[in-house]
Amino acid sequence: MMPPELPPLPALTRAECEVVDAYLDVIDLLARINPARGHDTYRGLRAAQGLVGKAAVLRDALTLMHERGESQVHAPTLARALRVLDGERRAALVGLPEAGPGDKTR
């Protein structure tokens, strides 16, 4: 049985594609660094080391958009692209996990 077909990505400029890809790379690394979801320090350390390079790629993609005169961010279109690429689930890993029954807060 074949997995369900994903909806098509919206039409994006090459720079917008690079921004979306780099943004998701940064989100993935931040999720690996998240101490509330971490497994060990080495995994977080490696992700933190990679974050510098991925953040630079994101900066460069945004700079390219700006230099090309793409001064407007089309948020609804980019949000659709992020959803198709599983951005909601990936971004949720950056936040705190749900409190379990044994967790006590003030």
Stockholm file with secondary structure:
# STOCKHOLM 1.0

chainA/1-106         MMPPELPPLPALTRAECEVVDAYLDVIDLLARINPARGHDTYRGLRAAQGLVGKAAVLRDALTLMHERGESQVHAPTLARALRVLDGERRAALVGLPEAGPGDKTR
#=GR chainA/1-106 SS CCCCCCCCCCCCCHHHHHHHHHHHHHHHHHHHHCTTTCSCHHHHHHHHHHHHHHHHHHHHHHHHHHHTTCCCCCHHHHHHHHHHTTHHHHHHTTSCCCCCTTCCCC
#=GC SS_cons         CCCCCCCCCCCCCHHHHHHHHHHHHHHHHHHHHCTTTCSCHHHHHHHHHHHHHHHHHHHHHHHHHHHTTCCCCCHHHHHHHHHHTTHHHHHHTTSCCCCCTTCCCC
//
